[in-house]
Amino acid sequence: MAVEDGWDLQGWIPAGGALYPGGNREVWLMPQAYVAAAATSPSPNPLFRSSRLFVSYSAGRPNRNNRQHGGSPHWYVPNISHFVLPFHADRLSSAVLDGGTGFLKAGYAGQNFPDHQYPSIVGRPILRTEESQSLGNDIKLKDIMCGDEAAAARSMLQISYPMENGIVKRWEDMQHLWDYTFFDKMNVNPQGRNILLTEPPMNPLKNREQMCEVMFERYQFGGVYVAIQAVLALYAQGLSSGVVVDSGDGVTHIVPVYESTVLNHLTRRLDVAGRDVTRNLIGLLLRRGYALNRTADFETVRGIKEKLCYVSYDLALDQRLSEDTTTLVESYTLPDGRVIRVGSERFEAPECLFQPHLVDVEQPGIAEFLFNTIQAADVDIRSSLYRAIVLSGGSSMYPGLPSRMEKEIKQLWLTKVLGGNPERLGKFKVRIEDPPRRRHMVFLGGAVLANIMADKENMWVTKQEWEEQGARALEKLGAR
């Protein structure tokens, strides 16, 4: 399909529910409502530059929108909810760093996916070099190994996790990980460049201050912006109101947002996330006779979890199946070649998200926490929040999690609001957005925001402001 202006869309390749341009022209795929609003706006939007072709999905064949901004035509092609940003070859564009407890994602403003993603780990050798060579291993050990290098050599390393529950706990190791990111992976000179960082909701102020101090004083970045991870996930989904359930490796947050404003008084933190599921799986496998409890084994069990685990929709049914049949049993090959068999552990491990007491956490489960959070909001915005529940983060990727969450929310509504009367339940509408790229939602939202802020220097905390005002300069980021 060729476009009359000579823009050839035949090079577009469907991938992951989105389209990617085959040529080098900037092509933006945006929610139809955004394009329609921009097309009727009385003043041009700075996003709509002449070098960009904006595309949104609707039914039928592409139709040209007659209104243009800055020479940018708009094209309507069949329905999709995600938008693709152009990749900027200009390596002076702002860096985007999404530092999670489990994984670090790094790239640049305007990208669709991070350039680099690897575990947020730092390793130190537990064997001398000559001992590791005697084991016949080709991996060259260094005094400090980070990210994917550390993951590849984890059997020979003492592994450290710089972040716990979304908060930096080991600053020396965190700086090793940042050095690895900027100099070894991204291969950039940070001096004078802007960087967008992410942080969890309710991040301690001291943590944010120290993070910015390192960026300005150690790496000499020219500008820093710190964004809340859950809000970035909402931006990536093209919404201004909703509830983000952001479940990563270290912590789960439930963050209501209304008209782009975070409802801080309703933000909730659940201290159960991916790392707890991994630990739970280690314990369950130990009961089956598989001892995988060394620090090096943690990443191995994470791999088992990501490949085999799912959330049970009907717990009683799955328990009966696991007891009476081998239907649920799957095999997994360990790095050393051993093969283990995993059965009921597949759904028992992530059950702690819905029943935190299984991992000794005295909090409501993720569905009940979400229900209580929305019910605590003003009555006139509750329905809009229920209709826009957005899942984000790697620990929201378990098959079956969205349907189980919807089931439990409806059951809570039935018992706590309707008094057990099922006849009125049909009027209760819940919509759970589970985009396929939700593992990268925070990074994508950060790439969107950093791209918008590219020519808005007043939105960044500059190095000059930091030198003049110190930590007070962070007040321009707004209340958190």
NORWO-V752432 format. One record per backbone hydrogen bond with DSSP energy under -1.0 kcal/mol. CO is the residue of the C=O (numbers start at 1). NH is the residue of the N-H. If there is no record, write none. Layout:
# NORWO-V752432
{{CO	NH} {CO	NH}}
This chain:
# NORWO-V752432
{{1	9} {3	6} {7	3} {9	12} {15	18} {18	15} {20	13} {26	53} {28	55} {31	35} {32	36} {33	37} {34	38} {35	39} {36	40} {45	48} {47	49} {49	52} {53	28} {54	75} {55	30} {56	77} {69	72} {73	54} {74	65} {75	56} {77	58} {84	29} {90	93} {94	109} {95	196} {96	107} {97	198} {98	105} {102	120} {103	100} {104	118} {105	98} {106	115} {106	116} {107	96} {108	111} {116	106} {118	104} {119	121} {121	147} {122	160} {123	145} {124	158} {128	132} {129	133} {130	134} {132	137} {133	136} {145	123} {146	149} {146	150} {147	151} {148	152} {149	153} {151	154} {153	156} {154	157} {156	126} {158	124} {160	122} {162	169} {162	170} {164	167} {167	164} {170	174} {171	175} {172	176} {173	177} {174	178} {175	179} {176	180} {177	181} {178	182} {179	183} {180	185} {181	186} {182	188} {190	193} {193	222} {193	223} {194	95} {195	225} {196	97} {197	227} {199	229} {200	203} {204	208} {205	209} {206	210} {207	211} {208	212} {209	213} {210	214} {211	215} {212	216} {213	217} {214	218} {214	219} {215	221} {220	192} {222	463} {223	195} {224	461} {225	197} {227	199} {228	232} {229	233} {230	234} {231	235} {232	236} {234	239} {235	238} {240	260} {242	257} {243	390} {244	255} {245	392} {246	253} {247	395} {248	274} {249	275} {251	248} {252	270} {253	246} {254	268} {255	244} {256	263} {257	242} {258	261} {261	258} {262	264} {263	266} {268	254} {270	252} {270	272} {273	277} {274	278} {275	279} {276	280} {277	281} {278	282} {279	283} {280	284} {281	285} {282	286} {283	287} {285	290} {286	289} {297	301} {298	302} {299	303} {300	304} {301	305} {302	306} {303	307} {304	308} {305	309} {314	318} {315	319} {316	320} {317	321} {318	322} {319	323} {320	324} {321	325} {326	329} {330	342} {332	340} {334	337} {338	334} {340	332} {342	330} {343	346} {344	347} {344	348} {345	349} {346	310} {349	352} {350	353} {351	354} {351	355} {353	366} {355	358} {356	359} {356	361} {357	360} {361	363} {365	369} {366	370} {367	371} {368	372} {369	373} {370	374} {371	375} {372	376} {374	377} {378	381} {381	385} {382	386} {383	387} {385	388} {386	431} {388	243} {389	433} {390	245} {392	247} {393	396} {394	397} {398	401} {399	311} {400	404} {401	405} {402	406} {403	407} {404	408} {405	409} {406	410} {407	411} {408	412} {409	413} {410	414} {411	415} {412	416} {413	417} {413	418} {414	420} {418	421} {422	425} {424	427} {425	428} {431	389} {433	391} {435	438} {437	440} {438	393} {440	444} {441	445} {442	446} {443	447} {444	448} {445	449} {446	450} {447	110} {447	451} {448	452} {449	453} {451	454} {453	456} {456	459} {457	460} {461	224} {462	466} {463	467} {464	468} {465	469} {466	470} {469	472} {470	473} {471	474} {472	475} {473	476} {474	477} {475	478}}
